[in-house]
Amino acid sequence: MTPAELVHECRRRGVELRRHPGGLGIKAFRRLPPELFEQLKRQKEEILTLLDGARAGLPDDQAAWLPTAQQVIGGGFDGGHKSLLESLLIGVRGIKHPLCVEVRARFETMLGKGR
């Protein structure tokens, strides 16, 4: 699994990952099967980069979109109104970060656009 897929799988299971002062914070840890936890340990640095815009080298205005991108990947906007999806697509359009690239592809598919 890629780091983005791991983040998505954790969200699907109700496990929240976040940047923590000591490294990677995991909320609802007990919902993680051992093999998924091992993958998180192996890809910790890549996951932290996904979760932390500054670490990924994003300016603040772009880094602010990462929590929304995580919600999108977790299905938080599935079934959303077309105008909302269009607005979110515009917001992430110029951000060259793996989560935002995944969000753009997801919205373009949902909206039936091939950009």
Helices and strands as residue ranges (DSSP letters): H 3-12, E 16-20, E 23-27, G 29-31, H 34-42, H 44-51, H 60-63, H 66-73, H 82-92, H 98-111
